[in-house]
Amino acid sequence: MNNKTTFSTYVNGDLKADTIKVGNDFGCDYYKNAEFIKTELYKGHSEMYAENAAENYVFGIKKI
């Protein structure tokens, strides 16, 4: 993706999520066992929204 900036990384066991910004949209890159799973962008939402999604993923609340 063009102009992607990574802000923070959340890790728990084999799950990892990076909070990112692409253009004006915040989102997350999701990984399992160090393998990239997918990118989600949350149009119209804040950096905190992306951070919450990342945290929920690594703690098993958000399923991908």
Backbone as JSON, one array per atom type, in Angstrom:
{
  "sequence": "MNNKTTFSTYVNGDLKADTIKVGNDFGCDYYKNAEFIKTELYKGHSEMYAENAAENYVFGIKKI",
  "N": [[0.85, -1.19, 0.0], [0.45, 2.25, -0.68], [2.13, 4.92, 0.96], [1.94, 3.96, 3.61], [1.97, 4.08, 7.1], [3.3, 2.79, 10.05], [2.2, 2.65, 13.35], [2.04, 1.41, 15.96], [2.67, -1.76, 17.6], [1.12, -4.74, 18.52], [1.37, -7.67, 20.42], [0.7, -11.01, 21.27], [1.4, -14.12, 22.27], [1.18, -16.15, 19.46], [-0.04, -14.28, 17.9], [-0.16, -11.16, 16.2], [-0.53, -7.67, 15.71], [-0.32, -4.76, 13.8], [-0.84, -1.32, 14.13], [-1.86, 0.97, 11.7], [-1.64, 3.69, 9.29], [-3.07, 4.74, 6.34], [-3.08, 7.0, 3.89], [-5.71, 8.98, 4.85], [-6.84, 7.19, 6.54], [-7.1, 5.05, 9.33], [-5.99, 1.8, 10.43], [-5.34, -1.78, 10.59], [-2.72, -4.18, 10.3], [-2.77, -7.61, 10.24], [-1.4, -10.56, 11.74], [-0.53, -14.04, 12.05], [1.33, -16.49, 13.64], [3.64, -15.27, 12.63], [2.96, -14.91, 9.98], [1.52, -12.99, 7.46], [-1.88, -12.07, 7.57], [-4.12, -10.33, 6.9], [-5.07, -6.96, 5.89], [-6.94, -4.43, 7.42], [-8.8, -1.52, 6.94], [-10.16, 1.24, 8.64], [-12.27, 3.3, 7.76], [-13.08, 6.62, 8.5], [-12.75, 6.34, 11.2], [-10.9, 6.64, 14.32], [-7.41, 6.7, 15.41], [-7.34, 5.47, 17.91], [-9.49, 3.71, 17.7], [-8.44, 1.84, 15.86], [-6.31, 0.91, 17.42], [-7.71, -0.33, 19.5], [-8.95, -2.39, 18.05], [-6.69, -3.85, 17.26], [-5.66, -4.66, 19.74], [-7.83, -6.19, 20.65], [-7.73, -8.27, 18.79], [-5.21, -9.58, 19.32], [-5.72, -10.55, 21.84], [-7.63, -12.4, 21.4], [-10.3, -11.72, 21.17], [-11.3, -10.43, 18.87], [-11.93, -12.06, 15.93], [-10.36, -13.36, 13.05]],
  "CA": [[0.0, 0.0, 0.0], [1.22, 3.48, -0.74], [2.1, 5.84, 2.09], [1.51, 3.3, 4.85], [2.77, 4.36, 8.28], [3.0, 1.93, 11.18], [2.25, 3.41, 14.6], [2.35, 0.57, 17.12], [2.57, -3.2, 17.39], [0.57, -5.5, 19.64], [1.74, -9.07, 20.28], [0.34, -11.92, 22.35], [1.59, -15.46, 21.74], [1.46, -16.21, 18.02], [-0.82, -13.25, 17.22], [0.45, -9.84, 16.13], [-1.27, -6.66, 14.93], [0.29, -3.43, 13.68], [-1.76, -0.25, 13.78], [-1.32, 1.67, 10.53], [-2.41, 4.76, 8.66], [-2.89, 4.81, 4.89], [-3.81, 8.22, 3.55], [-6.38, 9.52, 6.04], [-7.54, 6.1, 7.22], [-6.38, 4.18, 10.26], [-6.34, 0.4, 10.29], [-4.44, -2.77, 11.18], [-2.19, -5.35, 9.6], [-2.9, -8.74, 11.16], [-0.48, -11.67, 11.52], [-0.6, -15.2, 12.93], [2.56, -17.28, 13.45], [4.53, -14.43, 11.81], [2.47, -14.9, 8.6], [0.53, -11.94, 7.22], [-3.23, -12.56, 7.34], [-4.87, -9.34, 6.12], [-5.12, -5.56, 6.3], [-8.27, -3.82, 7.52], [-8.82, -0.07, 7.12], [-11.39, 1.67, 9.31], [-12.55, 4.63, 7.24], [-13.88, 7.48, 9.37], [-12.5, 6.05, 12.61], [-9.7, 7.22, 14.89], [-6.28, 5.83, 15.74], [-7.74, 4.69, 19.08], [-10.34, 2.62, 17.19], [-7.53, 0.83, 15.31], [-5.58, 0.33, 18.55], [-8.63, -1.25, 20.18], [-9.11, -3.57, 17.19], [-5.44, -4.61, 17.34], [-5.62, -5.28, 21.06], [-8.87, -7.23, 20.68], [-7.26, -9.4, 17.99], [-4.16, -10.36, 19.98], [-6.27, -11.19, 23.03], [-8.58, -13.43, 20.98], [-11.69, -11.22, 21.14], [-11.6, -10.21, 17.45], [-11.55, -13.23, 15.13], [-10.12, -13.1, 11.63]],
  "C": [[0.89, 1.24, 0.0], [1.04, 4.3, 0.52], [1.57, 5.2, 3.37], [2.5, 3.64, 5.96], [2.33, 3.43, 9.39], [3.19, 2.72, 12.46], [2.64, 2.56, 15.8], [2.11, -0.89, 16.77], [2.08, -3.85, 18.67], [0.87, -6.97, 19.39], [1.26, -9.84, 21.51], [0.43, -13.33, 21.78], [1.94, -15.42, 20.28], [0.68, -15.18, 17.22], [-0.12, -11.9, 17.31], [-0.44, -8.93, 15.3], [-0.5, -5.35, 14.96], [-0.81, -2.43, 13.4], [-1.08, 0.6, 12.71], [-2.2, 2.85, 10.15], [-2.05, 4.77, 7.18], [-3.73, 5.98, 4.42], [-4.39, 8.82, 4.81], [-7.03, 8.45, 6.9], [-6.62, 5.29, 8.12], [-6.84, 2.74, 10.04], [-5.32, -0.49, 10.96], [-3.97, -3.75, 10.13], [-2.19, -6.48, 10.61], [-2.01, -9.9, 10.74], [-0.81, -12.81, 12.48], [0.6, -16.08, 12.6], [3.52, -16.58, 12.49], [4.13, -14.4, 10.34], [1.38, -13.84, 8.47], [-0.82, -12.56, 6.91], [-4.01, -11.58, 6.45], [-4.67, -7.95, 6.68], [-6.58, -5.15, 6.37], [-8.08, -2.33, 7.72], [-10.17, 0.33, 7.68], [-11.68, 3.12, 8.94], [-13.47, 5.39, 8.19], [-13.67, 7.23, 10.85], [-11.12, 6.58, 13.02], [-8.58, 6.19, 15.05], [-6.63, 4.94, 16.93], [-8.62, 3.51, 18.67], [-9.47, 1.48, 16.65], [-6.75, 0.15, 16.43], [-6.46, -0.67, 19.31], [-8.84, -2.52, 19.37], [-7.87, -4.46, 17.27], [-5.35, -5.36, 18.67], [-6.64, -6.42, 21.17], [-8.43, -8.47, 19.89], [-6.23, -10.23, 18.76], [-4.64, -11.03, 21.25], [-7.42, -12.16, 22.71], [-10.03, -13.01, 20.96], [-12.15, -11.05, 19.7], [-11.07, -11.42, 16.67], [-11.39, -12.83, 13.67], [-10.02, -14.43, 10.91]]
}
